[in-house]
């Protein structure tokens, strides 16, 4: 069951990534929306309402979660750039996934992610390597550098897309 939940494995940070490694993460962040769009294209509403694993979120909930998470990530990142190690806001993703906006059409979050990731990637590309050493404090992960946060956000997108893709493969969709 853990393989369904973490099809690409758990997040493993590189504490001091090279400029090339950081650049790859930024490109991944930029590409996540288009890869996600391909992963969910042509899925029926019944398929979108299928949990990616027993007891897990539906595909639709995963997509809406990705939008919510990435909006929060963007704000955490901007605060980390403009404040001294701010306490990053947290949210109850399990409860957010139960709200009525998680039943809106999948296109709503796909469009949001596309716009958000353009801005996010533009921001990341504009930073100097010293900017990535800035930090914020996460209630769940402790003090995190923007270097590690960039990797985590890229991993998070790959992680959820892999959940959807592995479900499609298991179901023969």
Secondary structure as UniProt FT lines:
FT   HELIX           2..5
FT   TURN            6..8
FT   TURN            15..16
FT   HELIX           19..40
FT   TURN            41..42
FT   HELIX           45..48
FT   TURN            54..55
FT   HELIX           59..82
FT   HELIX           93..96
FT   TURN            97..98
FT   HELIX           100..103
FT   HELIX           106..126
FT   HELIX           129..133
FT   STRAND          135..138
FT   TURN            139..141
FT   STRAND          142..145
FT   HELIX           146..171
//
